[in-house]
Amino acid sequence: ALNQLNKAYSQIESIQQFSLRSSTLNKIARRFSVFGETEKSRKAATESLEIINKILDESIRATALAEISDVFDTLKFEVNENEKEILRAIISKAQI
């Protein structure tokens, strides 16, 4: 199962729609966590946050933020400086 998960993660760029890619990354992050792959889980979650920053539609972006928030909360990830910068960029888009 872990091999299939790694394969799915390696092909994530093939998902063109940002909201779907973010959602898939969130699921992958959760599954990596189940397998004890904390580093990969964290990387997928951060990548999801980066993708959310590319979502143009505000309502879809808000939904994606709620989903990634739950991932960070459930997996007990603390937001690091890089992620804070991404969040600042997302907030600045919302204020325009």
Protein Blocks (a to p, Z undefined) as FASTA:
>chain_A
ZZmmmmmmmmmmmpmblklmmmmmmmmmmmmmmnopamlmmmmmmmmmmmmmmpmblklm
mmmmmmmmmmmmmnopacdfklmmmmmmmmmmmmZZ
